[in-house]
Amino acid sequence: MTRLVFETKRMKVAELGEESSVPDLFGELTTQNSLVFDLDEDDEIYEGYGKVNSAFPYRQLNGYTRELHEKDVKTAVLENEYLKAVFLTEYGGRLWELWDKKTGKNLLYTNDVLRFSNLAIRNAWFSGGVEWNLGIIGHNPLTTEPLYVAKTQTDEGDPVLRMYEYERIRGVIWQMDFWLEEACPYLNCRMRIVNDSNQVIPMYWWSNMAVPEYEGGRLVVPAKEAFTAVGTNGFKVEIPFVNGIDVTDYKKIPTSIDYFFHIPKEEPKYIANIAPDGYGLLQFSTPRLQGRKLFSWGNIDASDRWQEFLTEDAGRYVEIQAGLGKTQYGCIPMAPHTAWEWMERYGAVDLGAGACEQSHEWRYEKVTEELKANQEIEKLEKRLEETKGLAKKQAKLVQAGSGYGTFAPKTKRTGHLEFVNQSETLKKWKHFFETGILHMPNPEDEPDEFWNGEKFLTYLEEKTVGKDASNAANWYAHYQLGISYLIAGRKEEARDEFARSVDLTSNAWAYHGLACLYLKSDPEKAKQFIMEGMALQRERLSYQKEGFKILEKCGAYKEIDEEYKKQTAENQKNGRIQYYYVAALAKLERNEEAYHLLNDGDGIDVSDIREGDSDIQSIWESLHEKVYGEKGHLPHYYNFKVN
């Protein structure tokens, strides 16, 4: 008998905090977006296709801290005689635990805390479980957000957990149906992405599985080649041995790296992680999910630091992944009016004692033979076809997600999904879309929503530009139009709209827009504009953090020193603000002051340090040498340089 229940799980959780008060106009570093490739003419990995500069219209989630507290986290639990699957419905629908009831072992790496760090396109990310990533290169913009949760059942009567949402960057609706079957030892995951627009759009999906990093364990994948990158260069290598190291033995990999395995078209699409006894997790899918990947933090001191930074006592992990493309170096084109569907299955695999001492080829041939002998891929393709009706079956809503899906058109491809609007601010925007009259908030309050797309820009422009327009005297409408113009690359029009907004009502938001607009062309103007804005929002931490970031990009080190002294006592304790202050002091050759602040107690809080960001390391090393006249040993708490 299979069952689906909705429960809570007591966990140690860090607070996400508030979103940034300003739109994401800079974005966070995505290393895949900046590579140069040397590939064969038939590799076709769509390198660079679909990359975006930021997560707009989503805001950055950069208000978290590392402080943990006990919290009841909502879960959905699927269980049968073989497996128990636990999902975190409020955190991107992540598959958090997958228990093999025969052995009593969890097949996934499950973190003992939810602790956030700056590893995603919206900053906040946490490790563990299986994360579902779609839309743009990087971690899902909704990876820390509640999804819509509903329940239905298969034709055979098995309960189905459904989770879905509207993704705003690509403008697609995505749906995930999960269920267990009586005679099946695998978790069924039926995925569906719908492009209801009339445009070809870049699409991206990677199922990201955190698994234990076993001492003496092995990765199993049916491939002899892999795409990888070192520095800014992308290329293809033969596996398992790369520079003399067997990369399937992930404990031997020295530094942080990705390997995207090139699975031949005729081979089954799967990946597995096994312990020294030959037992572990197997994931396989229908052919649409063609890519498989290994990500390792590496095995140096900095790698250990990252593992410690993300958890408490759960130990080390590696990521194995499965994606629509061959790599994460680009998206793939999705046709208009199209639904992409596939199925994935997760369960146990046991290659027996001694499997890890065998060759890479022996291991993947054994798994391949077993899958083929049991016709697992053929059965899965058949099940995908059999459940087309299930995918469009209505379900009973258990938990609501965002209200943005209520603004998407209802079509025959998505009409079975229920979206609700419980947001007062979205109700105000609904009024605007119906009447053309936009609300005008207090300029001291942060902007409530941001929107993307040419259709929105055209409508807002029509209702705002011109003396007879319904929003001609609305500072907020002109600000929003300035943001839309800036995102569209229409910089002169953006400048005029921001200026008009400030003329109507002095507001920090339009000053921020002007600062971003002038950042590259005229840093002096950018500096002046952001300082005007900072003076208007002195106590709002997220605005001040953004202000310091812009000042640093302008090289305005004296101004950073001045602005730091104007901060509230609470803001001065913030790690990111302290980081910019230390960097400025170092540039101003006030080395002892900078070094003292950097080394006070356990150092400054680096919760939102970026993966691969080595600035704090180089600043510390430079300051130590200047203060003491010799090179020093980097403190453990600043050791994050993994390659």
Secondary structure in CASP SS format (residue, H / E / C, confidence):
PFRMAT SS
TARGET T0000
AUTHOR 0000-0000-0000
METHOD secondary structure of the structure
MODEL  1
M C 1.00
T C 1.00
R E 1.00
L E 1.00
V E 1.00
F E 1.00
E E 1.00
T E 1.00
K E 1.00
R E 1.00
M E 1.00
K E 1.00
V E 1.00
A E 1.00
E C 1.00
L C 1.00
G C 1.00
E C 1.00
E C 1.00
S C 1.00
S C 1.00
V C 1.00
P C 1.00
D C 1.00
L C 1.00
F C 1.00
G C 1.00
E C 1.00
L C 1.00
T C 1.00
T H 1.00
Q H 1.00
N H 1.00
S H 1.00
L C 1.00
V E 1.00
F E 1.00
D E 1.00
L C 1.00
D C 1.00
E C 1.00
D C 1.00
D C 1.00
E C 1.00
I C 1.00
Y C 1.00
E C 1.00
G C 1.00
Y C 1.00
G C 1.00
K C 1.00
V C 1.00
N C 1.00
S C 1.00
A C 1.00
F C 1.00
P C 1.00
Y C 1.00
R C 1.00
Q C 1.00
L E 1.00
N C 1.00
G C 1.00
Y C 1.00
T C 1.00
R C 1.00
E C 1.00
L E 1.00
H E 1.00
E E 1.00
K E 1.00
D E 1.00
V E 1.00
K E 1.00
T E 1.00
A E 1.00
V E 1.00
L E 1.00
E E 1.00
N C 1.00
E C 1.00
Y C 1.00
L E 1.00
K E 1.00
A E 1.00
V E 1.00
F E 1.00
L E 1.00
T C 1.00
E C 1.00
Y C 1.00
G C 1.00
G C 1.00
R E 1.00
L E 1.00
W E 1.00
E E 1.00
L E 1.00
W E 1.00
D E 1.00
K C 1.00
K C 1.00
T C 1.00
G C 1.00
K E 1.00
N E 1.00
L C 1.00
L C 1.00
Y C 1.00
T C 1.00
N C 1.00
D C 1.00
V E 1.00
L E 1.00
R C 1.00
F C 1.00
S E 1.00
N E 1.00
L E 1.00
A E 1.00
I C 1.00
R C 1.00
N E 1.00
A E 1.00
W E 1.00
F C 1.00
S C 1.00
G C 1.00
G C 1.00
V E 1.00
E E 1.00
W E 1.00
N E 1.00
L E 1.00
G C 1.00
I C 1.00
I C 1.00
G C 1.00
H C 1.00
N C 1.00
P C 1.00
L C 1.00
T C 1.00
T C 1.00
E C 1.00
P C 1.00
L C 1.00
Y E 1.00
V E 1.00
A E 1.00
K E 1.00
T E 1.00
Q E 1.00
T C 1.00
D C 1.00
E C 1.00
G C 1.00
D C 1.00
P E 1.00
V E 1.00
L E 1.00
R E 1.00
M E 1.00
Y E 1.00
E E 1.00
Y E 1.00
E E 1.00
R C 1.00
I C 1.00
R C 1.00
G C 1.00
V E 1.00
I E 1.00
W E 1.00
Q E 1.00
M E 1.00
D E 1.00
F E 1.00
W E 1.00
L C 1.00
E C 1.00
E C 1.00
A C 1.00
C C 1.00
P C 1.00
Y C 1.00
L E 1.00
N E 1.00
C E 1.00
R E 1.00
M E 1.00
R E 1.00
I E 1.00
V E 1.00
N E 1.00
D C 1.00
S C 1.00
N C 1.00
Q C 1.00
V C 1.00
I E 1.00
P E 1.00
M E 1.00
Y C 1.00
W E 1.00
W E 1.00
S E 1.00
N E 1.00
M E 1.00
A E 1.00
V E 1.00
P E 1.00
E C 1.00
Y C 1.00
E C 1.00
G C 1.00
G C 1.00
R E 1.00
L E 1.00
V E 1.00
V C 1.00
P C 1.00
A C 1.00
K C 1.00
E E 1.00
A E 1.00
F E 1.00
T E 1.00
A E 1.00
V E 1.00
G C 1.00
T C 1.00
N E 1.00
G E 1.00
F E 1.00
K E 1.00
V E 1.00
E E 1.00
I C 1.00
P C 1.00
F E 1.00
V E 1.00
N C 1.00
G C 1.00
I E 1.00
D E 1.00
V C 1.00
T C 1.00
D C 1.00
Y H 1.00
K H 1.00
K H 1.00
I C 1.00
P C 1.00
T E 1.00
S E 1.00
I E 1.00
D E 1.00
Y E 1.00
F E 1.00
F E 1.00
H C 1.00
I C 1.00
P C 1.00
K C 1.00
E C 1.00
E C 1.00
P C 1.00
K E 1.00
Y E 1.00
I E 1.00
A E 1.00
N E 1.00
I E 1.00
A C 1.00
P C 1.00
D C 1.00
G C 1.00
Y E 1.00
G E 1.00
L E 1.00
L E 1.00
Q E 1.00
F E 1.00
S E 1.00
T C 1.00
P C 1.00
R C 1.00
L C 1.00
Q C 1.00
G E 1.00
R E 1.00
K E 1.00
L E 1.00
F E 1.00
S E 1.00
W E 1.00
G E 1.00
N C 1.00
I C 1.00
D H 1.00
A H 1.00
S H 1.00
D H 1.00
R H 1.00
W H 1.00
Q H 1.00
E H 1.00
F H 1.00
L H 1.00
T C 1.00
E C 1.00
D C 1.00
A C 1.00
G C 1.00
R C 1.00
Y E 1.00
V E 1.00
E E 1.00
I E 1.00
Q E 1.00
A E 1.00
G E 1.00
L C 1.00
G C 1.00
K C 1.00
T C 1.00
Q C 1.00
Y C 1.00
G C 1.00
C C 1.00
I E 1.00
P E 1.00
M E 1.00
A C 1.00
P C 1.00
H C 1.00
T E 1.00
A E 1.00
W E 1.00
E E 1.00
W E 1.00
M E 1.00
E E 1.00
R E 1.00
Y E 1.00
G E 1.00
A E 1.00
V E 1.00
D E 1.00
L C 1.00
G C 1.00
A C 1.00
G C 1.00
A H 1.00
C H 1.00
E H 1.00
Q C 1.00
S C 1.00
H H 1.00
E H 1.00
W H 1.00
R H 1.00
Y H 1.00
E H 1.00
K H 1.00
V H 1.00
T H 1.00
E H 1.00
E H 1.00
L H 1.00
K H 1.00
A H 1.00
N C 1.00
Q C 1.00
E H 1.00
I H 1.00
E H 1.00
K H 1.00
L H 1.00
E H 1.00
K H 1.00
R H 1.00
L H 1.00
E H 1.00
E H 1.00
T C 1.00
K H 1.00
G H 1.00
L H 1.00
A H 1.00
K C 1.00
K C 1.00
Q C 1.00
A C 1.00
K E 1.00
L E 1.00
V E 1.00
Q E 1.00
A C 1.00
G C 1.00
S C 1.00
G C 1.00
Y H 1.00
G H 1.00
T H 1.00
F H 1.00
A C 1.00
P C 1.00
K C 1.00
T C 1.00
K C 1.00
R C 1.00
T C 1.00
G C 1.00
H C 1.00
L C 1.00
E C 1.00
F C 1.00
V C 1.00
N C 1.00
Q C 1.00
S C 1.00
E H 1.00
T H 1.00
L H 1.00
K H 1.00
K H 1.00
W H 1.00
K H 1.00
H H 1.00
F H 1.00
F H 1.00
E H 1.00
T H 1.00
G C 1.00
I C 1.00
L C 1.00
H C 1.00
M C 1.00
P C 1.00
N C 1.00
P C 1.00
E C 1.00
D C 1.00
E C 1.00
P C 1.00
D C 1.00
E C 1.00
F C 1.00
W C 1.00
N C 1.00
G C 1.00
E H 1.00
K H 1.00
F H 1.00
L H 1.00
T H 1.00
Y H 1.00
L H 1.00
E H 1.00
E H 1.00
K H 1.00
T H 1.00
V C 1.00
G C 1.00
K C 1.00
D C 1.00
A C 1.00
S C 1.00
N C 1.00
A C 1.00
A C 1.00
N C 1.00
W H 1.00
Y H 1.00
A H 1.00
H H 1.00
Y H 1.00
Q H 1.00
L H 1.00
G H 1.00
I H 1.00
S H 1.00
Y H 1.00
L H 1.00
I H 1.00
A C 1.00
G C 1.00
R C 1.00
K H 1.00
E H 1.00
E H 1.00
A H 1.00
R H 1.00
D H 1.00
E H 1.00
F H 1.00
A H 1.00
R H 1.00
S H 1.00
V H 1.00
D H 1.00
L H 1.00
T C 1.00
S C 1.00
N C 1.00
A H 1.00
W H 1.00
A H 1.00
Y H 1.00
H H 1.00
G H 1.00
L H 1.00
A H 1.00
C H 1.00
L H 1.00
Y H 1.00
L C 1.00
K C 1.00
S C 1.00
D C 1.00
P H 1.00
E H 1.00
K H 1.00
A H 1.00
K H 1.00
Q H 1.00
F H 1.00
I H 1.00
M H 1.00
E H 1.00
G H 1.00
M H 1.00
A H 1.00
L H 1.00
Q C 1.00
R C 1.00
E C 1.00
R C 1.00
L H 1.00
S H 1.00
Y H 1.00
Q H 1.00
K H 1.00
E H 1.00
G H 1.00
F H 1.00
K H 1.00
I H 1.00
L H 1.00
E H 1.00
K H 1.00
C C 1.00
G C 1.00
A C 1.00
Y H 1.00
K H 1.00
E H 1.00
I H 1.00
D H 1.00
E H 1.00
E H 1.00
Y H 1.00
K H 1.00
K H 1.00
Q C 1.00
T C 1.00
A H 1.00
E H 1.00
N H 1.00
Q H 1.00
K C 1.00
N C 1.00
G H 1.00
R H 1.00
I H 1.00
Q H 1.00
Y H 1.00
Y H 1.00
Y H 1.00
V H 1.00
A H 1.00
A H 1.00
L H 1.00
A H 1.00
K H 1.00
L C 1.00
E C 1.00
R C 1.00
N H 1.00
E H 1.00
E H 1.00
A H 1.00
Y H 1.00
H H 1.00
L H 1.00
L H 1.00
N C 1.00
D C 1.00
G C 1.00
D C 1.00
G C 1.00
I C 1.00
D C 1.00
V C 1.00
S C 1.00
D C 1.00
I C 1.00
R E 1.00
E C 1.00
G C 1.00
D C 1.00
S C 1.00
D H 1.00
I H 1.00
Q H 1.00
S H 1.00
I H 1.00
W H 1.00
E H 1.00
S H 1.00
L H 1.00
H H 1.00
E H 1.00
K H 1.00
V H 1.00
Y H 1.00
G C 1.00
E C 1.00
K C 1.00
G C 1.00
H C 1.00
L C 1.00
P C 1.00
H H 1.00
Y H 1.00
Y H 1.00
N C 1.00
F C 1.00
K C 1.00
V C 1.00
N C 1.00
END
